[in-house]
Each structure stands twice: as C-alpha cells, then as structure tokens.
Amino acid sequence: MAITYNWDCRNVEVYASHTDLQQPANTRSNVIFNVYWSLEGVDSEKDSFNLPYTAQKQGICELNIDNLSNFTSLSDVTNLQCSTWVQNVLGSSEIIALKDDIAKQINSAKNPEGDQIMSEILNS
C-alpha cells in the first residue's frame, strides 16, 4: 500500500488591513490569518470500481501574524507556500498522526468488517 498525501490549503481568511506588534509597526493589506486545510491520502491500490482508495482530514490553522516583516502579498501566495505554513504550525508529530489516521481509514475501507461487507453486497 503506497499512499500519496496531498495538501490543499487554498481556502483562507484575510484581514483587509492588519498592523503587527513590531516597533516600528508594519501595516499590510489582505493579511492571511486562518488557513482551511485538507490533507488527502490517495492509495495506489484501486477498489472494485477502479477508483483509488482515499481518505482525508481537515482543519483550520491559525497563523501567527504578530510580525509582518517578511509578509508575502496575498496575490503571491501559492498552495505550496500555505501548505508549508500549515505544516510548520502543526509540527511533525501532528502531521505523522494525521497521516497515520488517514492510512487507518484507507486500510479499513480496503478491509471492511462483517457489517460493512454485507452492506456493500446488499447495495450492489
């Protein structure tokens, strides 16, 4: 089972204008403060409909905007950049836990227990 993980961090909340806590203060426009993220796992193995097994986790990540010295303009922010910010906030332990949970969900879908198997057969 080879699982590929994909981050989607394209949905964000912004302040139209925000002043940081630095001295002297930095004021910027369209400052991202929340990122709505999704981490999807896609298994290389396919189900009976020839679709890959998938699972995902979602959350909201609050960014620290106390220092806007290295501010990136909203129009220049990419999904990759936002994903990096989210991963830095979550930390490696949380990311490992998220990926483990996704892998367990995929494994459960690939190896359903009795009631789930019966339900799939009856709905076919």
Contact map, one row per residue, 1 for C-alpha under 8 A:
1110000000000000000000000000000000000000001110000000000000000000000000000000000000000000000000000000000000000000000000000000
1111000000000000000000000000000000000000001110000000000000000000000000000000000000000000000000000000000000000000000000000000
1111100000000000000000000000000000000000111100000000000000000000000000000000000000000000000000000000001000000000000000000000
0111110000000000000000000000000000000000111100000000000000000000000000000000000000000000000000000000000000000000000000000000
0011111000000000000000000000000000000011110000000000000000000000000000000000000000000000000000000010000000000000000000000000
0001111100000000000000000000000000000011100000000000000000000000000000000000000000000000000000000000000000000000000000000000
0000111110000000000000000000000000001111000000000000000000000000000000000000001000100000000000000000000000000000000000000000
0000011111000000000000000000000000001110000000000000000000000000000000000000001000100000000000000000000000000000000000000000
0000001111110000000000000000000000111100000000000000000000000000000000000000001101100000000000000000000000000000000000000000
0000000111110000000000000000000000111000000000000000000000000000000000000000011001000000000000000000000000000000000000000000
0000000011111000000000000000000000111000000000000000000000000000000000000000000000000000000000000000000000000000000000000000
0000000011111100000000000000000111110000000000000000000000000000000000000000000000000000000000000000000000000000000000000000
0000000000111110000000000000000111100000000000000000000000000000000000000000000000000000000000000000000000000000000000000000
0000000000011111000000000000011111000000000000000000000000000000000000000000000000000000000000000000000000000000000000000000
0000000000001111110000000000111110000000000000000000000000000000000000000000000000000000000000000000000000000000000000000000
0000000000000111110000000000111000000000000000000000000000000000000000000000000000000000000000000000000000000000000000000000
0000000000000011111000000011111000000000000000000000000000000000000000000000000000000000000000000000000000000000000000000000
0000000000000011111100000011111000000000000000000000000000000000000000000000000000000000000000000000000000000000000000000000
0000000000000000111110001111000000000000000000000000000000000000000000000000000000000000000000000000000000000000000000000000
0000000000000000011111001110000000000000000000000000000000000000111100000000000000000000000000000000000000000000000000000000
0000000000000000001111101100000000000000000000000000000000000000011000000000000000000000000000000000000000000000000000000000
0000000000000000000111111100000000000000000000000000000000000000011000000000000000000000000000000000000000000000000000000000
0000000000000000000011111000000000000000000000000000000000000000000000000000000000000000000000000000000000000000000000000000
0000000000000000000001111100000000000000000000000000000000000000000000000000000000000000000000000000000000000000000000000000
0000000000000000001111111110000000000000000000000000000000000000000000000000000000000000000000000000000000000000000000000000
0000000000000000001111011111000000000000000000000000000000000000001110000000000000000000000000000000000000000000000000000000
0000000000000000111100001111100000000000000000000000000000000000000100000000000000000000000000000000000000000000000000000000
0000000000000000111000000111111000000000000000000000000000000000000100100000000000000000000000000000000000000000000000000000
0000000000000011110000000011111000000000000000000000000000000000000000000000000000000000000000000000000000000000000000000000
0000000000000111110000000001111100000000000000000000000000000000000000001100000000000000000000000000000000000000000000000000
0000000000000111110000000001111110000000000000000000000000000000000000001100000000000000000000000000000000000000000000000000
0000000000011110000000000000011111100000000000000000000000000010000000000100000000000000000000000000000000000000000000000000
0000000000011110000000000000001111100000000000000000000000000111100000000000000000000000000000000000000000000000000000000000
0000000000011100000000000000000111110000000000000000000000011110000000000000000000000000000000000000000000000000000000000000
0000000011111000000000000000000111111000000000000000000000011110000000000000000001000100000000000000000000000000000000000000
0000000011110000000000000000000001111100000000000000000001111000000000000000000000000000000000000000000000000000000000000000
0000001111100000000000000000000000111110000000000000000001111000000000000000000000100100000000000000000000000000000000000000
0000001110000000000000000000000000011111000000000000000111100000000000000000000000000000000000000000000000000000000000000000
0000111100000000000000000000000000001111100000000000000111000000000000000000000000000000000000000000000000000000000000000000
0000111000000000000000000000000000000111110000000000011110000000000000000000000000000000000000000000010000000000000000000000
0011110000000000000000000000000000000011111000000000011100000000000000000000000000000000000000000010011000000000000000000000
0011100000000000000000000000000000000001111100000001111000000000000000000000000000000000000000000000000000000000000000000000
1111000000000000000000000000000000000000111111000001110000000000000000000000000000000000000000000000000001000000000000000000
1111000000000000000000000000000000000000011111000001100000000000000000000000000000000000000000000000000000000000000000000000
1100000000000000000000000000000000000000001111100001100000000000000000000000000000000000000000000000000000000000000000000000
0000000000000000000000000000000000000000001111111111100000000000000000000000000000000000000000000000000000000000000000000000
0000000000000000000000000000000000000000000011111111100000000000000000000000000000000000000000000000000000000100000000000000
0000000000000000000000000000000000000000000001111110000000000000000000000000000000000000000000000000000000000000000000000000
0000000000000000000000000000000000000000000001111110000000000000000000000000000000000000000000000000000000000000000000000000
0000000000000000000000000000000000000000000001111111000000000000000000000000000000000000000000000000000000000000000000000000
0000000000000000000000000000000000000000000001111111100000000000000000000000000000000000000000000000000000000000000000000000
0000000000000000000000000000000000000000011111100111110000000000000000000000000000000000000000000000000000000000000000000000
0000000000000000000000000000000000000000011111100011111000000000000000000000000000000000000000000000000001001100000000000000
0000000000000000000000000000000000000001111000000001111100000000000000000000000000000000000000000000000001000000000000000000
0000000000000000000000000000000000000001110000000000111110000000000000000000000000000000000000000000011011000000000000000000
0000000000000000000000000000000000000111100000000000011111000000000000000000000000000000000000000000010000000000000000000000
0000000000000000000000000000000000000111000000000000001111100000000000000000000000000000000000000100010000000000000000000000
0000000000000000000000000000000000011110000000000000000111110000000000000000000000000000000000000000000000000000000000000000
0000000000000000000000000000000000011100000000000000000011111000000000000000000000000000000000000000000000000000000000000000
0000000000000000000000000000000001111000000000000000000001111100000000000000000000000000000000000000000000000000000000000000
0000000000000000000000000000000001111000000000000000000000111110000000000000000000000100110000000000000000000000000000000000
0000000000000000000000000000000011100000000000000000000000011111000000000000000000000000000000000000000000000000000000000000
0000000000000000000000000000000111100000000000000000000000001111100000000000000000001100100000000000000000000000000000000000
0000000000000000000000000000000010000000000000000000000000000111111000000000000000000000000000000000000000000000000000000000
0000000000000000000100000000000010000000000000000000000000000011111100000000000000000000000000000000000000000000000000000000
0000000000000000000111000000000000000000000000000000000000000001111100000000000000000000000000000000000000000000000000000000
0000000000000000000111000100000000000000000000000000000000000001111111000000000000000000000000000000000000000000000000000000
0000000000000000000100000111000000000000000000000000000000000000111111100000000000000000000000000000000000000000000000000000
0000000000000000000000000100000000000000000000000000000000000000001111100000000000000000000000000000000000000000000000000000
0000000000000000000000000000000000000000000000000000000000000000001111110000000000000000000000000000000000000000000000000000
0000000000000000000000000001000000000000000000000000000000000000000111111000000000000000000000000000000000000000000000000000
0000000000000000000000000000000000000000000000000000000000000000000001111101100000000000000000000000000000000000000000000000
0000000000000000000000000000011000000000000000000000000000000000000000111111100000000000000000000000000000000000000000000000
0000000000000000000000000000011100000000000000000000000000000000000000011111100000000000000000000000000000000000000000000000
0000000000000000000000000000000000000000000000000000000000000000000000001111100000000000000000000000000000000000000000000000
0000000000000000000000000000000000000000000000000000000000000000000000011111110000000000000000000000000000000000000000000000
0000000000000000000000000000000000000000000000000000000000000000000000011111111011000000000000000000000000000000000000000000
0000000001000000000000000000000000000000000000000000000000000000000000000001111111000000000000000000000000000000000000000000
0000001111000000000000000000000000000000000000000000000000000000000000000000111111100000000000000000000000000000000000000000
0000000010000000000000000000000000000000000000000000000000000000000000000000011111110000000000000000000000000000000000000000
0000000000000000000000000000000000000000000000000000000000000000000000000000111111111000000000000000000000000000000000000000
0000000011000000000000000000000000100000000000000000000000000000000000000000111111111100000000000000000000000000000000000000
0000001110000000000000000000000000001000000000000000000000000000000000000000001111111110000000000000000000000000000000000000
0000000000000000000000000000000000000000000000000000000000000000000000000000000111111111000000000000000000000000000000000000
0000000000000000000000000000000000000000000000000000000000000010000000000000000011111111100000000000000000000000000000000000
0000000000000000000000000000000000101000000000000000000000001010000000000000000001111111110000000000000000000000000000000000
0000000000000000000000000000000000000000000000000000000000000000000000000000000000111111111100100000000000000000000000000000
0000000000000000000000000000000000000000000000000000000000000000000000000000000000011111111100000000000000000000000000000000
0000000000000000000000000000000000000000000000000000000000001010000000000000000000001111111000000000000000000000000000000000
0000000000000000000000000000000000000000000000000000000000001000000000000000000000000111111111100000000000000000000000000000
0000000000000000000000000000000000000000000000000000000000000000000000000000000000000011111111100000000000000000000000000000
0000000000000000000000000000000000000000000000000000000000000000000000000000000000000011011111110000000000000000000000000000
0000000000000000000000000000000000000000000000000000000000000000000000000000000000000000011111111000000000000000000000000000
0000000000000000000000000000000000000000000000000000000000000000000000000000000000000000011111111100000000000000000000000000
0000000000000000000000000000000000000000000000000000000000000000000000000000000000000010011111111110000000000000000000000000
0000000000000000000000000000000000000000000000000000000000000000000000000000000000000000000111111111000000000000000000000000
0000000000000000000000000000000000000000000000000000000000000000000000000000000000000000000011111111100000000000000000000000
0000000000000000000000000000000000000000000000000000000010000000000000000000000000000000000001111111110000000000000000000000
0000100000000000000000000000000000000000100000000000000000000000000000000000000000000000000000111111111000000000000000000000
0000000000000000000000000000000000000000000000000000000000000000000000000000000000000000000000011111111100000000000000000000
0000000000000000000000000000000000000000000000000000000000000000000000000000000000000000000000001111111110000000000000000000
0000000000000000000000000000000000000001100000000000001110000000000000000000000000000000000000000111111111000000000000000000
0010000000000000000000000000000000000000100000000000001000000000000000000000000000000000000000000011111111100000000000000000
0000000000000000000000000000000000000000000000000000000000000000000000000000000000000000000000000001111111110000000000000000
0000000000000000000000000000000000000000000000000000001000000000000000000000000000000000000000000000111111111000000000000000
0000000000000000000000000000000000000000001000000000111000000000000000000000000000000000000000000000011111111100000000000000
0000000000000000000000000000000000000000000000000000000000000000000000000000000000000000000000000000001111111110000000000000
0000000000000000000000000000000000000000000000000000000000000000000000000000000000000000000000000000000111111111100000000000
0000000000000000000000000000000000000000000000000000100000000000000000000000000000000000000000000000000011111111000000000000
0000000000000000000000000000000000000000000000100000100000000000000000000000000000000000000000000000000001111111000000000000
0000000000000000000000000000000000000000000000000000000000000000000000000000000000000000000000000000000000111111100000000000
0000000000000000000000000000000000000000000000000000000000000000000000000000000000000000000000000000000000011111111110000000
0000000000000000000000000000000000000000000000000000000000000000000000000000000000000000000000000000000000010011111110000000
0000000000000000000000000000000000000000000000000000000000000000000000000000000000000000000000000000000000000001111111000000
0000000000000000000000000000000000000000000000000000000000000000000000000000000000000000000000000000000000000001111111100000
0000000000000000000000000000000000000000000000000000000000000000000000000000000000000000000000000000000000000001111111110000
0000000000000000000000000000000000000000000000000000000000000000000000000000000000000000000000000000000000000001111111111000
0000000000000000000000000000000000000000000000000000000000000000000000000000000000000000000000000000000000000000011111111100
0000000000000000000000000000000000000000000000000000000000000000000000000000000000000000000000000000000000000000001111111110
0000000000000000000000000000000000000000000000000000000000000000000000000000000000000000000000000000000000000000000111111111
0000000000000000000000000000000000000000000000000000000000000000000000000000000000000000000000000000000000000000000011111111
0000000000000000000000000000000000000000000000000000000000000000000000000000000000000000000000000000000000000000000001111111
0000000000000000000000000000000000000000000000000000000000000000000000000000000000000000000000000000000000000000000000111111
0000000000000000000000000000000000000000000000000000000000000000000000000000000000000000000000000000000000000000000000011111
